[in-house]
Amino acid sequence: MIAIVGGGIAGLAAARRLQGHGYDVRVFEASSQVGGLAATTETAGDPIEQFYHHLSASEETIVDLLEDLGLGDDLEWPIGKNAYYVDGTVYPMDKPWEILAFPHWSLYDKFRLGMLTLDVDVRGGIPRFDTYDDLADFEDVPVKQFCIEHTTRNVYETFFEPLLEAKFGERMDDVSAAWLLGRIKFRGERDLLRGEPLGYLDGGFGRLLDRLVEDVGRENIETDTRVTDVGTENAELRDVTVEHAAEADGGEMASGFTSVETYDADAVVVAAMPNVLESLTGYECDITFQGTVCSVVSMDESLTDTYWLNIADDAPFGALIEHTNFVPPERYGGEHLLYVPKYVQSADDPVWQMSDREVADHWLDGIAALFPEFDRSQVNWVETARNPRTAPVYERGYLDMVIPYHLDDDVADGVYYAGMASRAQYPERSLNGGIVAGYECADRIVGEK
């Protein structure tokens, strides 16, 4: 039996891949719901992800999986409109003429930024087309230094710096230029006349999870079940021990884990955060993770006409992501749905300490400050999700801290890792990266890598 620790996208993808090679698998998920960061919340229509999700054109593995699962025809590629809020004004930033009209940059600023996004290095006056091919070349370069050298100081101060501060907070100066360059490449597919096509599954990515669960088999997935020990002997995996949640009267789950069971295992794939791997095996990972407080706000009317609005002005959030300017509100019973996220670097962050009601008031106050015409009576509900580890801090030297897929040299033969600290989630985390990580572990187990 192959044990999978974690019922998120990586764990389910690994399980399905292994089953395709004839392996017996069992997925253990500590919470009551599979999906991890792709878990959903209900609306008046289709369910929506608790944390915003979309696909970029470079994410081919998830597209292939959707095809395999019979969902390929339901993958749509609408335009995700981008804009930038500066000095009280929303500036569209999709089409070349919109960028040229941005008043805070000189023509030279726009030229240098445009060349970077096209992968052309114009430093020294001689264009080079291979400078940015290998991200590892920029692993140890500070992101501020990179931005100033490869665009201009004004572009850094008026554009990149506010985005970095919103994304990484007090850790922004530690971030590697490789992350920024990788993100530009990751999001580089753009229709010059319309904007950036982004992928979204009709009905939401919860349908992908449902189909994976169906394919793997519910009988092979145990929720409310926590793996507590990975047993090894003579540097080889022996077994895994799990605790099942106690069931109270009426079929509800009681607090605490009471029933303990040990399974013989030929391999274990830890498809979870590094702290779970460390608690099970002692393997220490130096990658720092940040958390997110993310709310879905349901409104009767749209706030803007933009999908992704980055915000340079003082606000309690760095971006507003209006999902129903990307996916039609009719799919959600006419509700207009807005994501309001904030990255937090520690549990001491004031927003992390707030109650859900306080978070909602904090966001709505911030929206009203940016948009004086905003009518709070148009808000139907606010649903807030929190997770202490939603993304790595992609600091300099990150690749040296990535956890190998096969931990035979570090822990024991038969122990594999497919969580967010894997190579597949560099230089940007994604659903696609989770699937790739799950596949990488499965392929090593079956001997294909």
MITORZA-563637 format. One line per 5 residues: number of its first residue (from 0); for each residue x, y, z of C-alpha. Coordinates in Angstrom, 3 decimals. Example, Ala and Ser with C-alpha at 12.3 -4.5 7.8 and 13.67 -1.06 7.14 Angstrom:
2
0> 12.300 -4.500 7.800  13.670 -1.060 7.140
//
This chain:
449
0> 0.000 0.000 0.000  1.140 3.557 -0.798  0.146 6.079 1.882  -0.592 9.668 0.832  -0.426 12.287 3.583
5> -2.727 15.144 2.557  -5.843 15.267 0.399  -5.007 18.427 -1.519  -4.433 18.616 -5.255  -0.899 17.152 -5.014
10> -1.974 14.185 -2.901  -4.967 13.357 -5.083  -2.901 13.694 -8.269  -0.233 11.348 -6.875  -2.888 8.836 -5.820
15> -4.540 8.803 -9.233  -1.190 8.485 -11.041  -0.185 5.552 -8.839  -3.509 3.813 -9.301  -3.001 4.078 -13.042
20> 0.067 1.869 -12.573  -1.842 -0.660 -10.509  -0.815 0.475 -7.012  -3.069 0.287 -3.962  -3.242 3.768 -2.419
25> -4.836 5.313 0.639  -5.148 9.072 1.134  -5.200 10.449 4.682  -6.553 13.992 5.148  -6.552 15.537 8.633
30> -9.416 17.960 7.944  -13.000 17.097 7.092  -12.702 18.337 3.486  -10.237 17.491 0.716  -8.806 20.194 -1.490
35> -6.432 22.115 0.741  -6.097 25.665 -0.577  -8.507 24.811 -3.411  -11.414 24.163 -1.005  -14.645 25.987 -1.847
40> -17.424 27.995 -0.225  -21.081 28.198 -1.270  -22.770 31.064 -3.136  -26.261 31.564 -4.583  -25.054 29.579 -7.618
45> -21.799 27.759 -8.286  -19.410 27.243 -5.375  -16.310 29.447 -5.403  -12.796 28.803 -4.158  -12.026 30.237 -0.719
50> -8.704 31.502 -2.100  -8.678 32.941 -5.643  -7.537 30.640 -8.447  -6.984 30.883 -12.179  -4.658 29.293 -14.719
55> -1.999 30.827 -16.923  -1.302 29.595 -20.434  2.015 28.072 -19.328  0.273 25.579 -17.018  -0.005 22.587 -19.317
60> -0.092 19.681 -16.841  -3.390 20.691 -15.256  -4.906 21.237 -18.714  -3.924 17.679 -19.670  -5.400 16.336 -16.427
65> -8.686 18.134 -17.046  -8.799 16.516 -20.476  -8.123 13.082 -18.974  -10.941 13.589 -16.477  -13.435 14.635 -19.143
70> -13.471 18.291 -18.078  -11.389 19.734 -20.898  -14.349 21.225 -22.744  -15.359 23.108 -19.607  -12.036 24.942 -19.274
75> -12.552 28.522 -20.436  -10.035 31.268 -21.158  -11.698 34.634 -20.516  -9.676 37.834 -20.376  -8.548 38.780 -16.892
80> -8.418 42.572 -17.002  -5.686 44.220 -14.919  -5.521 47.734 -13.562  -3.482 49.789 -11.119  -4.903 52.132 -8.467
85> -2.608 55.124 -7.946  -3.418 58.490 -6.350  -7.128 57.771 -6.287  -7.376 56.755 -9.944  -7.813 53.342 -11.582
90> -5.519 52.943 -14.597  -6.157 50.001 -16.975  -2.868 48.180 -17.651  -3.606 45.540 -20.292  -3.272 46.954 -23.775
95> -0.160 48.728 -25.092  -1.948 52.057 -25.476  -3.218 51.841 -21.890  0.297 51.315 -20.582  1.578 54.131 -22.796
100> -1.076 56.414 -21.284  0.028 55.714 -17.690  1.069 59.178 -16.493  3.529 58.144 -13.773  6.111 56.750 -16.204
105> 8.240 58.422 -18.844  8.461 56.953 -22.324  11.855 55.522 -21.335  10.329 53.889 -18.237  7.699 52.208 -20.404
110> 10.285 51.085 -22.944  12.500 49.454 -20.312  9.575 47.688 -18.608  8.204 46.557 -21.954  11.537 45.048 -22.967
115> 11.756 43.118 -19.693  8.299 41.631 -20.181  9.360 40.590 -23.697  12.507 38.854 -22.338  14.823 41.346 -24.032
120> 17.794 42.698 -22.077  18.656 46.174 -23.406  21.303 47.101 -20.853  24.319 48.623 -22.549  22.307 49.514 -25.629
125> 22.763 46.118 -27.307  19.658 43.863 -27.145  20.241 40.364 -25.761  17.626 37.631 -26.002  19.113 34.942 -23.720
130> 19.797 36.858 -20.496  16.648 35.663 -18.764  16.601 32.050 -19.967  17.905 30.500 -16.733  16.177 31.729 -13.587
135> 18.923 30.212 -11.436  21.267 32.949 -12.700  19.201 35.428 -10.652  18.741 33.313 -7.506  21.089 35.418 -5.424
140> 20.226 38.815 -6.936  18.118 41.106 -4.702  14.832 41.934 -6.384  15.246 45.690 -5.864  18.664 45.681 -7.507
145> 17.301 43.667 -10.417  14.336 45.962 -10.994  16.419 49.115 -10.999  19.096 47.641 -13.280  16.699 46.000 -15.733
150> 14.013 48.702 -15.800  14.414 52.063 -14.017  14.352 53.338 -10.478  11.057 55.114 -11.129  9.429 51.906 -12.377
155> 10.649 50.146 -9.251  9.410 52.846 -6.857  6.030 53.443 -8.503  5.189 49.872 -9.545  7.287 46.988 -8.278
160> 7.903 48.284 -4.761  4.200 48.631 -3.798  3.471 45.168 -5.226  6.390 43.586 -3.397  5.385 45.237 -0.152
165> 1.821 43.955 -0.526  3.057 40.453 -1.349  5.930 40.017 1.111  5.597 42.803 3.672  8.655 43.169 5.863
170> 10.391 40.337 3.952  10.337 42.122 0.587  14.046 43.010 0.677  14.921 39.326 1.056  13.133 38.260 -2.130
175> 15.120 36.879 -5.037  15.014 38.431 -8.497  14.444 34.905 -9.811  10.957 34.928 -8.278  9.973 38.166 -10.024
180> 11.444 37.089 -13.342  9.717 33.724 -13.047  6.424 35.397 -12.314  6.780 37.597 -15.404  7.411 34.485 -17.498
185> 4.591 32.607 -15.770  2.097 35.331 -16.641  3.645 36.291 -19.972  0.973 35.126 -22.420  -0.994 38.171 -23.544
190> -3.275 39.160 -26.401  -2.012 42.621 -27.372  -5.470 43.750 -28.472  -7.520 42.331 -25.590  -5.341 41.533 -22.582
195> -4.357 38.370 -20.733  -6.406 35.170 -21.159  -6.641 33.245 -17.887  -8.085 29.792 -17.412  -11.062 28.988 -15.234
200> -13.154 25.824 -15.005  -16.882 26.280 -15.580  -18.394 25.539 -12.173  -15.125 26.157 -10.349  -12.042 24.101 -9.570
205> -14.042 22.252 -6.955  -15.265 20.166 -9.905  -11.680 19.063 -10.530  -11.395 17.975 -6.908  -14.722 16.140 -7.079
210> -13.668 14.301 -10.218  -10.301 13.370 -8.706  -12.038 12.033 -5.600  -14.412 10.054 -7.794  -11.526 8.684 -9.854
215> -9.384 7.767 -6.840  -12.426 6.338 -5.063  -13.968 7.675 -1.882  -13.276 4.346 -0.247  -9.542 5.081 -0.649
220> -9.718 8.531 0.989  -10.013 9.002 4.736  -10.847 12.498 5.950  -10.656 13.537 9.613  -7.645 11.239 9.761
225> -4.237 12.474 10.826  -0.974 10.650 10.156  1.021 10.760 13.378  4.076 8.641 12.641  6.142 7.362 9.750
230> 7.904 4.234 10.921  11.289 3.312 9.438  13.742 0.486 9.987  17.265 0.128 8.581  16.776 3.309 6.487
235> 13.628 1.915 4.854  9.971 2.797 5.306  8.059 0.287 7.406  4.613 1.676 8.199  2.472 4.713 8.929
240> 0.340 5.314 12.012  -2.859 7.343 11.837  -5.425 8.714 14.269  -9.077 8.791 13.267  -11.377 11.484 14.612
245> -13.960 10.282 17.081  -17.538 10.232 15.853  -20.146 11.700 18.163  -23.856 10.913 18.278  -25.750 11.856 15.120
250> -22.797 11.194 12.825  -21.003 14.469 13.620  -17.282 14.432 14.359  -16.335 14.943 17.978  -13.304 16.982 18.971
255> -10.017 15.102 19.245  -8.569 11.979 17.655  -9.100 8.691 19.453  -8.945 5.661 17.166  -5.349 4.704 16.255
260> -4.334 2.380 13.432  -1.014 1.350 11.875  -0.703 0.365 8.213  2.164 -1.443 6.531  3.320 0.823 3.683
265> 5.608 0.343 0.711  5.939 4.116 0.269  4.570 7.311 1.736  4.057 10.578 -0.145  3.873 13.590 2.164
270> 1.751 16.025 0.143  1.577 18.641 2.879  3.498 21.577 4.282  7.104 21.084 5.475  6.095 21.325 9.135
275> 4.055 18.137 8.667  7.048 16.405 7.073  9.259 17.537 9.956  6.816 16.295 12.594  6.667 12.878 10.910
280> 10.299 12.359 9.915  12.447 15.021 11.575  13.430 16.510 8.198  13.921 20.250 8.667  13.157 22.768 5.941
285> 14.443 26.345 6.169  11.884 27.823 3.766  9.765 30.505 5.413  6.047 30.549 4.637  3.582 33.391 4.853
290> -0.096 33.132 5.597  -3.163 34.703 4.062  -6.410 36.159 5.311  -8.725 36.119 2.307  -12.380 37.138 2.219
295> -15.006 36.658 -0.444  -17.381 39.642 -0.472  -20.797 39.171 -2.092  -22.315 42.384 -3.486  -25.414 43.349 -5.451
300> -23.359 45.488 -7.852  -19.805 45.374 -9.185  -17.176 47.585 -7.612  -15.107 48.178 -10.775  -14.890 46.718 -14.284
305> -11.490 45.111 -13.561  -10.603 41.560 -12.544  -7.268 42.204 -10.821  -6.728 45.639 -9.310  -3.297 46.225 -7.772
310> -3.254 49.076 -5.292  -0.370 51.465 -4.716  -2.223 53.811 -2.360  -2.426 53.249 1.378  -4.957 50.468 1.987
315> -5.331 47.457 4.311  -4.931 45.151 1.292  -2.620 45.147 -1.721  -5.129 44.061 -4.336  -8.830 43.641 -5.010
320> -9.758 40.696 -7.215  -13.276 40.942 -8.600  -14.015 37.406 -9.670  -17.287 38.230 -11.418  -15.536 40.624 -13.778
325> -13.783 37.468 -14.959  -16.543 34.847 -14.633  -20.137 36.029 -15.235  -22.120 36.821 -12.060  -25.065 34.843 -13.470
330> -23.184 31.684 -12.518  -23.390 32.776 -8.892  -27.083 33.595 -8.806  -26.390 37.210 -9.770  -24.003 37.824 -6.885
335> -20.970 39.974 -7.611  -18.011 38.349 -5.863  -14.881 40.179 -4.772  -11.769 38.643 -3.202  -10.017 40.785 -0.595
340> -6.691 39.187 0.420  -3.837 40.112 2.714  -0.587 38.226 3.162  0.628 37.998 6.738  4.174 37.239 7.820
345> 3.339 36.030 11.314  0.473 35.274 13.660  1.198 38.621 15.326  -0.197 40.508 12.338  -3.185 42.582 13.562
350> -5.433 41.309 10.744  -4.643 37.691 11.650  -5.717 38.463 15.211  -9.091 39.922 14.149  -12.381 38.074 14.290
355> -14.167 37.410 11.001  -16.546 40.270 11.743  -13.644 42.631 12.432  -11.901 41.532 9.235  -15.060 42.230 7.210
360> -15.409 45.722 8.712  -11.696 46.378 8.132  -11.951 45.449 4.442  -15.172 47.396 3.858  -13.705 50.489 5.522
365> -10.683 50.197 3.237  -12.833 49.811 0.120  -14.932 52.827 1.105  -11.772 54.920 1.563  -10.634 54.065 -1.976
370> -14.081 54.268 -3.586  -16.225 56.956 -1.906  -19.255 55.886 -3.974  -19.125 52.381 -2.491  -22.466 51.513 -0.857
375> -22.071 49.105 2.042  -25.783 48.303 1.938  -25.039 46.467 -1.333  -22.976 43.874 0.566  -24.818 40.581 1.071
380> -22.233 38.591 2.995  -18.518 38.259 3.692  -16.904 34.839 4.080  -13.339 34.808 5.423  -10.766 32.014 5.128
385> -7.372 31.895 6.814  -4.335 29.739 6.353  -0.973 30.243 8.089  1.028 28.778 5.189  -0.293 29.710 1.757
390> 2.910 30.664 -0.043  6.676 30.520 0.413  8.810 33.598 0.775  10.943 33.210 -2.336  14.088 34.588 -0.773
395> 17.600 34.492 -2.176  19.060 31.008 -2.067  15.597 29.434 -2.207  16.616 26.592 -4.526  19.121 25.370 -1.949
400> 16.252 24.892 0.511  13.835 23.029 -1.769  12.873 19.590 -0.438  13.766 16.667 -2.756  10.952 14.509 -4.109
405> 12.632 11.324 -2.844  14.032 11.537 0.672  15.965 8.271 0.567  19.247 10.002 1.433  17.811 12.263 4.121
410> 15.117 10.152 5.820  14.563 6.639 4.455  13.931 4.836 1.212  10.226 4.922 0.455  9.628 8.448 1.803
415> 8.622 11.093 -0.778  7.627 14.749 -0.631  5.081 16.547 -2.865  4.205 19.612 -0.803  4.584 23.318 -1.495
420> 8.308 23.303 -0.684  8.988 21.054 -3.684  10.757 22.122 -6.878  7.469 22.036 -8.804  6.219 25.067 -6.861
425> 9.097 27.298 -7.952  9.200 30.122 -8.918  5.455 30.434 -8.246  3.000 28.215 -6.431  -0.025 26.997 -8.363
430> -2.537 24.190 -8.779  -0.455 23.082 -11.742  2.639 22.900 -9.554  0.796 20.727 -7.040  -0.156 18.263 -9.758
435> 3.402 18.214 -11.107  4.765 17.506 -7.616  2.321 14.644 -7.140  3.295 13.189 -10.520  7.014 13.537 -9.800
440> 6.691 11.443 -6.636  4.416 8.867 -8.260  6.792 8.449 -11.210  9.704 7.849 -8.879  7.744 5.214 -6.997
445> 6.908 3.318 -10.181  10.497 3.658 -11.382  9.916 5.994 -14.303  12.360 8.608 -12.910
//
